[in-house]
Amino acid sequence: MIYSSNRDAWHKSAEETLTVHYIDVGQGDCICITCGGETMLIDCGEASEAENVRHYLNKAEIEAFDFVVATHPHSDHMGGMAEIVESYDIGEFIMPSLAESDVPATRYFEDFLDAAEEKGLNLTSAEAGRKGKLGDARWEIVAPISDECSNTNNYSVGIVLYHGENSFIFTGDAEASAEEEMVNAGLFGHIDVYKVGHHGSKTSSSELFMDTISPDIAVISCGSGNSYGHPDNEALNRIRRYTDEIYRTDMCGSVVIISDGESLKVRSER
């Protein structure tokens, strides 16, 4: 069973469930995952969203992170990361290893590096194939595959998360070429929940990738009336071939998906 509203299926304790928060940060990404008292943050949105993110995390009683992942150094994904580093204890910080020419010379990135140095935070390079645990969930890094990529989006750290029979994938802003590399690496197949790549851009959610993961649920993080036209109709049509369970933060607000290892329950702000 993929989706359940049957209360009898939800008698497990918080320690036995996994919760994925797709936090509404406008035109950006921010995902918080909790399982068995352990936590992971994937991206954090723009610096202007930092206060909203902290407020959300405080309401969710998140006080520290075992893992923080910055998928790639664009401001809509890690513009507020300096504030996250300053505000929370972090066990491990994972990010892509960039070619020197691709390291951004931007204020938000320099602020992040300064905050990490002041906190004594070690930065770990993402390596495809690396596996780890979060409570009783398992995660695996599936991207980036190449050491040098055609653009910064394609350096995006990709993570697949497994909880019992349920699976989730997060690919940052990876575009079709990076998606093809992931598929060819053979690190995953069908995925239950797809955090739609690149906010629903037409350059992501390629036919090859969608055919491989054939998701049951899709979540798109995008801002209302954004200037990029995200999500793109071409991408939406490709996703709709596999599922009509599509949740958008511009329409739904923050989206929360809870796994008991067998079923998935979805709720949203509106």
N, C-alpha and C positions, 0 to 999 in steps of 0.2 A: 504494500500500500504506500503510495507516495504522499497523498494529502489526507489528513484525518481531522475531523472535528469531533470525533467520538471521545467523550470525557473518560471512558473506561480505559482508553489507550494511554492516558496521561497521569498515571498514578506513580510514576517514577520520581525520585527525589531530584533536586537540582544538580546533585553530584553525578547523576546518571544521564543528564541531558546536555546537549550542546546548543548554544544560542548564538546566532549570527545576526548582528545589528548592522544594517546598511544605513548609516547615518546620513540624513539629508544635510549636505553642505553646499547646496546650490550646484553650480557647475564645477564639480570636483568629485573625488572619491574619498570615502572614509568608512572602513569596516572594522568593527570590534567583535571579536569571537571569544566566548567564554565556555569552558568545559572543565568540570571537576575542580573548580577553584583556580584554574590557570587561565591566562588571558593572552590574546594576541591582537595587535592593532595593525591593520594594513592601510597605510596612507592616512592623511588627516585633513585634506582640503587646503584652501587658501589661508593665509595668515588672518584675514578678516573673519574667518569662521572659527578661530581658536577658542574664543570665549563660549560660543555655542557648543563646540565639541566638548569642552571641559564640563559645561553644565549637563550635557547629556550623559557623559561618563560618570559624573557625580551622582546623578539620579539612578544610574545603573549600579552604583556602589563599586565602581572600578577605582582602585587606589594605586595599582602598579601593573606593569606588563611583564610577562615572562619573555615575550617576543614582540618587537616592533619591526615591521617591514615597510620600507619606502620603495615602492615599485620602480620609480624612476624620478629623476630630479626635474619635474615640472611643477610650477607653483600650485596648480590645482590639485596636486597629489601630496606635496610636502611643503607647501608654503608656510604652514603653521608648525612645522616640525620642531623648530627651536623651542617654542612654547611647550610642546609635548615633552621634550627632553628635560626642560627645566622643571616641569610640574609633576612628573611621575618617575618613580624608580623603574628602571628597565633592565631586564636580565641580559638580553641580547638584541642588538640592532642589526638587521639584515638589509642590504641594498645591493644593487648591481655594481660590478666593477666596470667603470667606464674607460674608454680610450681617452688619453689625456686631452685630445682636441674636443671631446664631448663634455668635459667637466664644466658645469656652468659657472660663470663669473657674475653671479647675481647676489643681491643683498640677502635674500631669504636663505640662500644656500650657505653663504658665508656665516650668517647668524646661526644656522644649524650646526656647522662645523665648530664654531666657537663654543656653543652650548655643550656639544658632545665632549669637547676637550676639557672644558671646565668641570663637567660631571665625571670625567674619567671613563667615558663610555667607549667600549671597543666596537668598531664597525666591522661587521663580517660580510665578506663578499658572497653573494648568492651563487651556489653551484648546483646546476641541474643534476638531479638524482639524489641530492641530500634528503634524508628523511628525519622526522622528529615526531614527538608526541605532545599533545595538549590535553591534559586529563586522560580520558580513555579514547580520545580521538587521535588519528594519525594524519600527519601532513607530509607532503613531498614537494620539493622545488622542481618545477618542470621547465623553467625558462629563467634567464636567457640561455640559448644553446650556443650561439656564436660569441666569440671573444670581441669582435667588432661588428657593429650593426649599422644599417643604412641610415637610421635616424634614432634620436633619443627614445622615441616611443617603443622601438623594437628591442631596447635593453630591458624592458619591463620585466620585473620578477613575476613569474607565474607560479601559483601554488594550488595544488589539489589537496583537499581536506576530506578525510573519510571518518565517518562516525557510524559504526555498525554497518547497516546496509545502505546508508545514505552517503552521498558525495557532493562536494561543492568545488567550483573552480573560480579562481581570481587571476586575471591576466593583465591588470593595469590598462595601458593603452596599446598593447601589442597589436600590430597590424597584420595583414594577410601573410606576409613573408615570414614573420615570426611565428604565426599560428601554424604555418606549414612545417616549420622546423620542429615545433612541439609535436605535431602529429607524426612526423617521420621518425622522431625519437622513440615513439611507441611507449611512452610512460603512462598513458591513460587511455580509456575508451569512453563508454557512456558515462555521463555526469548528470546527476539529478538536478542540481541548481547551478545556473550559469550567471555569474556577475558579468553582465554584458561588457565586452571590451570597448575601450575608448568611447564610453558614454553613448554607444549606439552609432558611432561614425560608420560611414559606408566603407571605410578602409579596413574595418575589422568584421568579425562574425562572418568570415568567408564560408563559402559553400563546403569546402573541404573540412574546415574546422567544425561547422555545425553538423555535418554528416557524421563526424567522429563522435562528438559528445552527445548529440541528439537529446537535449535537455528537456526535463519536464516542467521546470520553472525557470524564468529569467527575471533578473532584477537590473534595471537601468538606472544609474546615478547620473542625473543631469539637472541643469537649472531651468526654471520656468522662463520661457521666452528667450533662451540663450542665443547669442549671435551666430553660433556655429550651425544651427539647424539640427542639433542633436535631440532625439535620435533620428537618423536618416531613414526615409521610407524604404530604401532598398535594403538596408540592414534589418529593419523591422519585418519586411516581407520574408527575408531568409529565416529569421527566428520563428516567425509564425508557421512555417512549414513543420515545425517540431512541437510547438506549444502555444496555447493561447493564454497560459498563466504568465502574464507579463506585468511586472510591477515597476512603476516609474516614480522616482523620488520627487520629480516635479509635480506629479499628480497625487501621489500617495503620501508624501512626506517620508519620514524614516520607516523602513521596512524591517521587520524582525522575523526570522525563520528559526523555529525550534525543532530540533531532532531528538527523538528518543531512541535512535538507533534503528528503528523500523519504519516509523511514519514521520512526516513533516507537517508542522503547523505554521501557517503564515498569518501575521497580523501587520497592520499598518496604521499610521497616525490618522489618516483620513481616506 
